[in-house]
Amino acid sequence: MLRRWLVSALALCLAPVALSLSSVAGGSVLGTGNYIVVLKDSASAPAVAATATGLGATIDSLFGAVNTLVVSLPLVDLGALEHDPRVAYVAPDRPVSVLDNTVAPSASAALPAVPTGVARIGAAPALNPDGTVATTTGPAKKAAVALLDTGVMNRPDLNVVGGYDCAPASGGLFGGLFGGGRDSGGSGGSAGIPSDLNGHGTHVAGIVADKGIPGVVGVSPGTPLYAVRVFGANGSGNISSVICGLNWVAQNAAADNIKVVNMSLGGEGTDDGNCGNTDQDPFHTAVCQVTAAGVTVVAAAGNDGGALAQSTPAAYDEVLAVTAMTDFDGKPGGLATAATCSDGGQDDTAAEYSDYAAPGSADANHTIAAPGTCITSTWNDGGTETISGTSMASPHVAGLVARCIDAGPCAGLTPAQIITKLRADAAARPADQGFLGDTHTPIDGKYYGNLADDLGY
């Protein structure tokens, strides 16, 4: 689920990227600040790092795949670094976080064998009596999904094959925050997976790929997952932490067959239509580097009930932005008369909390919908929880992208082509199979997209 970039203890760090760098950047106006330095394509990151060190900077991280440095530098020396001909731009680091996960108590009725969200997008698998997925002859699960989140509990019902830790570490306010990450890839054991002390990341993981337990099965059961932890136990971090995660994905996508990134996170920002180079947005620049590596980026639209054009990464044209709709029974038609959790809403309607695109806008061209209300999935205590948000809608679509690649219809397509394919398949859904707020029954001034649909993936 989403929370705005706002963190009250660091409120002075919230100036938008495009603001003057005389603003606070994680430090005193007259002292040392934390900055993200985006380099030109031809620049040598180690060489620029050496120059920055000579200016008195501390190099906190060097991200080669996205050609970016994170530095701590006295404000008085910032101008010299900004004017280095090898530097594209410099932006202050900012806090970023997921929305606090307020667990919505479920109704007393027994959970369905397949979660309603998975069933509603047509991805329900055949199940054994114990709730596990029945053995099928379907395509092997090869396309991996990287989850930039709070980590993942390495449960036996999840296929977590590795990961990377970019999250803040203990030991002082900024201790360990910019260490460049800690590799956890490939071990397959719990010691090699960034743990989830929050719960959000494990919930997202279950929606994507749970193998099947009573009450929970993922959209793409058994899909390989990489837990890229960018938030600590309190669900907060910095933009530099997220860029660290994107850098790791770009570096390892080819070797680890990572084809999808899910980002159930967001914050204030806009799309400049130029991969962040005009607005000096290092987050956007990093996202473009990942899509250039052939990875489809799926992101939650936002939970403010407003325009997603003001929320990043959902606003970026390179991202498949996922709005949330409400469904309580896994079936079309608005037949469910009672909510299955305390978050409420009306069956088969656009979720009131969900952000949306403006009809006819560029954002409408990369927006799709998925179930997000009263979603039951895995939790970091070994059980399950039911929560709501566009954070829950996004992994439904991330799992569907992985299915589409493995089954063949999306194999060999570029990220932009995959976005077009999934949106076209959603638009082909019959009008009586959709929801109030889709293109068949639109809501004035609000474009939520059509409900994602598994068309034989």
C-alpha positions in Angstrom: 0.0 0.0 0.0 1.1 3.5 -0.7 2.2 6.4 1.5 3.3 9.7 0.3 7.0 10.6 0.4 6.3 12.5 3.6 8.1 11.5 6.7 7.5 14.1 9.4 11.0 13.8 11.0 12.5 14.8 7.7 9.9 17.2 6.5 12.5 19.8 5.5 13.9 17.4 2.9 10.7 17.3 0.8 11.4 19.9 -1.8 10.7 18.5 -5.3 13.6 17.4 -7.4 13.4 20.5 -9.6 13.8 22.9 -6.7 17.0 24.8 -6.1 19.7 22.7 -4.5 20.1 25.3 -1.9 17.1 23.5 -0.3 17.9 21.1 2.5 19.1 17.6 1.2 19.2 15.5 4.3 21.5 17.9 6.1 22.0 21.5 7.3 21.5 24.3 4.7 25.0 25.4 5.5 26.4 22.0 6.2 26.7 18.7 4.4 23.8 17.3 2.3 23.0 14.1 0.6 22.8 14.2 -3.2 22.1 12.0 -6.2 24.6 12.6 -9.0 23.4 11.4 -12.4 26.3 11.2 -14.9 26.3 11.6 -18.7 26.4 8.3 -20.6 30.1 8.7 -21.6 31.3 9.5 -18.0 33.3 7.2 -15.9 31.6 6.9 -12.5 34.9 6.0 -10.6 36.6 9.0 -12.2 33.8 11.4 -11.2 33.7 9.8 -7.7 37.4 10.6 -7.4 36.8 14.2 -8.3 33.9 14.5 -5.9 36.2 13.0 -3.1 38.7 15.8 -3.9 35.9 18.3 -3.3 35.3 16.9 0.1 32.5 14.5 -0.7 31.9 11.1 0.9 30.9 8.6 -1.8 28.0 6.8 -0.2 27.1 4.6 -3.2 28.2 4.1 -6.8 25.5 2.6 -9.1 27.2 1.7 -12.4 24.2 0.2 -14.2 22.3 3.5 -13.9 25.4 5.7 -14.0 24.7 7.4 -10.7 26.5 8.3 -7.5 25.1 9.1 -4.1 27.3 11.5 -2.2 27.5 13.5 1.0 28.9 16.9 0.2 29.2 20.3 1.8 26.8 22.8 0.2 29.7 25.2 -0.4 31.3 22.7 -2.7 28.2 21.6 -4.6 28.5 24.1 -7.4 31.8 22.7 -8.5 30.3 19.2 -8.8 27.2 20.5 -10.7 29.4 22.2 -13.3 31.6 19.2 -13.9 31.2 18.5 -17.7 30.7 14.7 -17.0 27.7 15.4 -14.7 24.2 15.5 -16.3 22.6 16.8 -13.1 22.6 16.7 -9.3 19.4 16.3 -7.2 18.9 16.2 -3.5 18.0 12.8 -2.0 14.5 12.6 -0.5 12.7 10.4 1.9 10.3 7.8 0.5 8.1 5.2 2.1 5.3 2.7 1.7 1.9 3.5 3.3 1.5 2.1 6.8 -0.2 -1.3 6.5 -3.4 -1.0 8.5 -4.7 -4.6 8.5 -8.4 -4.7 7.6 -10.1 -7.4 9.7 -11.8 -10.0 7.6 -15.3 -11.2 8.0 -15.9 -14.4 9.9 -16.7 -16.4 6.8 -14.2 -18.9 5.6 -11.7 -17.7 3.0 -12.3 -18.9 -0.5 -9.9 -21.5 -1.9 -8.6 -18.9 -4.4 -8.3 -15.3 -3.4 -10.9 -13.1 -5.0 -8.4 -10.9 -6.8 -6.7 -13.9 -8.5 -10.1 -15.3 -9.6 -11.4 -11.9 -10.8 -8.6 -11.5 -13.4 -9.1 -15.1 -14.6 -5.9 -16.5 -13.2 -7.4 -19.1 -10.8 -5.5 -22.4 -11.0 -6.7 -25.9 -10.4 -6.2 -26.8 -6.7 -5.7 -29.9 -4.7 -8.0 -30.5 -1.7 -5.4 -29.1 0.7 -5.2 -25.8 -1.2 -2.0 -26.5 -3.0 -1.8 -26.0 -6.7 -2.5 -29.1 -8.7 0.3 -30.3 -11.0 -0.3 -29.1 -14.5 1.5 -29.3 -17.8 1.6 -25.6 -18.3 4.7 -23.6 -19.2 7.7 -23.7 -16.8 8.0 -20.6 -14.5 11.1 -19.0 -15.8 10.5 -15.3 -16.0 11.5 -13.8 -12.6 9.9 -10.9 -10.8 11.9 -8.5 -8.7 10.0 -6.9 -5.8 11.3 -3.5 -4.6 9.7 -3.5 -1.2 10.3 -4.3 2.5 11.9 -7.7 1.8 10.2 -11.1 1.8 9.8 -13.8 4.4 11.3 -16.9 2.8 8.3 -19.2 3.3 8.0 -22.7 1.7 5.0 -21.5 -0.3 7.1 -18.8 -2.0 9.9 -19.4 -4.6 12.3 -16.7 -3.4 15.5 -17.4 -5.2 17.6 -14.4 -4.1 17.7 -10.7 -3.6 19.5 -7.6 -2.6 19.4 -5.3 0.4 19.4 -1.6 -0.2 17.4 -0.7 2.9 18.5 1.5 5.8 20.5 -0.3 8.4 20.7 0.2 12.1 23.5 2.2 13.6 22.7 5.9 13.6 20.2 8.0 11.7 22.0 7.4 8.3 24.1 4.4 9.3 24.3 1.8 6.5 21.7 3.7 4.4 24.0 4.3 1.5 26.2 1.3 1.5 25.4 0.3 -2.0 23.5 -2.7 -0.9 24.2 -6.2 0.2 23.9 -9.1 -2.2 21.6 -12.0 -1.2 21.3 -13.6 -4.6 21.1 -17.2 -5.4 21.4 -18.9 -2.0 17.7 -19.9 -1.8 18.1 -20.2 2.0 16.5 -17.8 4.5 20.0 -16.5 5.4 20.3 -15.3 1.8 17.0 -13.5 1.5 16.5 -9.9 2.8 14.0 -10.5 5.6 10.7 -8.7 5.9 10.2 -7.0 9.3 7.2 -5.1 8.0 4.9 -7.5 6.2 4.2 -5.5 3.1 6.7 -7.2 0.9 5.6 -10.7 1.9 2.0 -9.8 1.1 3.0 -8.5 -2.3 5.0 -11.6 -3.0 2.1 -13.9 -2.2 -0.1 -12.1 -4.6 2.4 -12.5 -7.4 3.5 -16.1 -6.9 2.3 -18.1 -3.9 2.4 -21.8 -4.7 -0.9 -22.4 -2.8 -1.9 -22.7 0.8 -5.5 -22.6 2.2 -6.9 -19.3 1.3 -4.0 -18.0 -0.8 -2.5 -18.7 -4.2 -0.7 -16.3 -6.4 -1.4 -15.1 -9.9 1.6 -17.0 -11.2 2.3 -19.8 -8.6 6.0 -20.7 -8.2 7.3 -17.8 -10.3 10.9 -17.0 -9.2 11.0 -14.0 -7.0 13.9 -11.6 -6.1 13.4 -9.8 -2.8 15.1 -6.4 -3.3 14.7 -4.6 0.0 14.5 -0.9 -0.3 12.6 -0.1 2.9 13.4 -0.9 6.5 11.1 -2.4 9.2 9.2 0.9 9.5 8.5 0.9 5.7 10.7 3.9 5.0 13.8 4.7 3.0 15.1 7.3 0.5 14.9 7.7 -3.3 18.6 6.6 -3.3 17.5 3.3 -1.7 15.0 2.7 -4.5 17.6 3.6 -7.2 20.0 1.2 -5.5 17.4 -1.5 -6.1 16.8 -0.5 -9.7 20.5 -0.5 -10.3 20.8 -4.1 -9.0 18.0 -5.2 -11.3 19.6 -3.5 -14.3 22.9 -5.2 -13.5 21.4 -8.7 -13.0 18.3 -8.8 -15.3 20.0 -10.7 -18.1 21.9 -13.3 -15.9 18.9 -13.9 -13.6 16.2 -13.7 -16.3 14.4 -10.9 -14.3 11.7 -9.8 -16.7 9.4 -7.8 -14.3 9.8 -5.3 -11.5 7.0 -4.6 -9.1 7.0 -1.3 -7.2 4.1 -1.0 -4.8 5.3 2.5 -3.7 5.0 6.0 -4.8 5.3 9.7 -4.1 4.8 13.2 -5.4 6.3 13.9 -8.8 5.5 14.2 -12.5 6.7 12.8 -15.8 8.7 15.2 -18.0 8.5 12.9 -21.1 12.3 12.8 -21.1 13.3 10.1 -18.7 13.9 12.7 -15.9 16.5 14.6 -17.8 14.4 17.8 -18.1 13.0 17.8 -14.5 16.3 16.4 -13.1 14.5 13.4 -11.6 17.0 10.6 -10.9 14.2 8.1 -10.1 12.8 8.5 -13.6 16.2 8.2 -15.1 16.8 4.9 -13.3 13.4 3.5 -14.3 14.3 4.2 -17.9 17.6 2.4 -17.5 15.7 -0.7 -16.2 13.2 -0.7 -19.1 16.1 -0.3 -21.5 17.4 -3.6 -20.1 14.2 -5.3 -21.2 12.4 -5.3 -17.8 8.7 -4.4 -17.6 8.1 -2.1 -14.7 4.7 -2.4 -12.9 3.8 0.2 -10.3 0.9 1.1 -8.0 -1.1 4.1 -9.2 -1.5 5.7 -5.7 -4.0 5.8 -2.9 -5.0 9.5 -2.7 -8.1 9.2 -4.9 -6.5 11.8 -7.2 -4.6 12.1 -10.5 -1.8 9.7 -10.9 -0.1 12.4 -13.0 1.1 13.7 -9.7 2.4 10.4 -8.4 5.7 8.7 -9.4 6.7 6.2 -10.6 3.1 5.6 -11.8 3.2 8.8 -13.9 6.2 7.7 -15.9 5.2 6.7 -19.4 7.6 3.8 -19.3 5.6 2.2 -16.4 2.5 0.1 -16.4 0.4 2.0 -13.8 -2.2 -0.1 -11.9 -5.3 1.4 -10.5 -7.5 -0.5 -7.9 -11.0 -1.8 -8.3 -13.1 -3.4 -5.5 -14.3 -7.0 -5.8 -15.6 -9.2 -2.9 -16.5 -12.5 -4.6 -14.1 -13.0 -7.5 -17.0 -12.7 -10.0 -18.4 -10.0 -12.2 -21.8 -8.5 -12.0 -21.7 -6.6 -8.6 -23.4 -9.5 -6.9 -21.6 -9.3 -3.5 -23.7 -7.3 -1.1 -21.3 -7.2 1.8 -17.6 -6.2 2.1 -15.2 -9.0 3.2 -13.1 -6.6 5.3 -13.5 -3.3 7.1 -12.2 -1.2 4.2 -15.6 -1.5 2.6 -16.6 -0.2 -0.8 -19.0 -1.5 -3.4 -18.5 -4.7 -5.3 -17.2 -4.3 -8.9 -16.6 -0.6 -8.8 -13.4 1.5 -8.9 -11.9 1.8 -5.5 -12.6 5.2 -4.0 -9.0 5.5 -2.7 -7.4 4.7 -6.1 -5.6 7.3 -8.1 -6.6 7.5 -11.8 -5.5 9.0 -15.1 -7.1 11.9 -16.9 -9.2 10.6 -19.8 -7.5 11.1 -23.1 -4.1 11.9 -21.4 -0.8 10.3 -22.0 -1.2 8.6 -18.7 -4.3 6.8 -19.9 -2.1 5.0 -22.4 -0.2 3.1 -19.8 -2.9 2.5 -17.2 -4.7 -0.8 -16.3 -6.8 -1.9 -13.4 -6.7 -4.8 -11.0 -8.4 -5.8 -7.7 -7.0 -4.0 -4.7 -9.6 -4.0 -1.9 -9.7 -6.7 0.9 -6.9 -8.8 -0.7 -5.8 -11.8 1.4 -2.2 -12.9 1.0 0.9 -14.1 2.8 2.3 -12.3 5.8 5.7 -12.2 7.5 4.5 -14.1 10.6 3.9 -17.2 8.6 0.2 -16.6 8.3 -2.0 -14.5 6.1 -3.5 -11.0 6.3 -6.2 -9.0 4.4 -5.3 -5.4 3.4 -6.2 -3.0 0.7 -4.5 -0.5 -1.7 -3.1 0.0 -5.1 -0.1 -1.8 -3.6 -2.2 -4.9 -3.8 -3.5 -4.2 -7.3 0.0 -3.8 -8.8 1.3 -7.3 -8.0 -1.7 -8.9 -9.6 -0.5 -7.4 -12.9 3.2 -8.1 -12.3 2.3 -11.8 -11.9 0.2 -11.6 -15.0 3.1 -10.2 -17.0 5.3 -13.1 -15.8 2.6 -15.6 -16.9 2.3 -13.9 -20.3 6.0 -14.1 -20.9 6.3 -17.8 -19.8 3.2 -18.8 -21.8 4.5 -17.2 -25.0 2.2 -14.3 -25.9 4.6 -11.8 -24.3 7.8 -13.7 -25.0 10.3 -11.6 -27.0 8.3 -8.4 -26.6 9.7 -5.1 -25.4 8.4 -3.6 -22.1 6.4 -1.1 -24.2 4.9 -3.9 -26.3 4.0 -5.9 -23.2 2.2 -2.9 -21.8 0.3 -2.5 -25.0 -0.5 -6.3 -25.1 -1.9 -6.4 -21.5 -4.0 -3.3 -22.0 -5.4 -4.6 -25.3 -6.3 -7.9 -23.6 -8.0 -6.0 -20.8 -10.0 -3.9 -23.2 -11.2 -7.0 -25.0 -13.0 -8.1 -21.8 -16.8 -8.1 -22.4 -18.6 -5.1 -20.9 -20.5 -7.3 -18.4 -17.3 -8.7 -17.1 -15.8 -5.3 -16.1 -16.5 -2.8 -13.4 -18.0 0.5 -12.8 -15.3 2.9 -13.8 -13.8 1.0 -16.8 -14.1 2.2 -20.4 -17.5 0.5 -20.8 -19.0 2.3 -17.8 -16.7 5.3 -17.3 -16.8 7.8 -14.4 -16.6 11.4 -15.6 -13.1 12.8 -15.5 -11.5 9.6 -14.2 -9.8 6.9 -16.3 -9.1 3.8 -14.3 -8.4 1.6 -17.3 -9.9 -1.8 -17.9 -9.6 -4.8 -15.6 -6.6 -7.0 -16.4 -7.5 -10.4 -17.9 -5.6 -13.6 -18.3 -6.4 -14.5 -21.8 -4.8 -17.9 -21.9 -1.4 -17.0 -20.5 
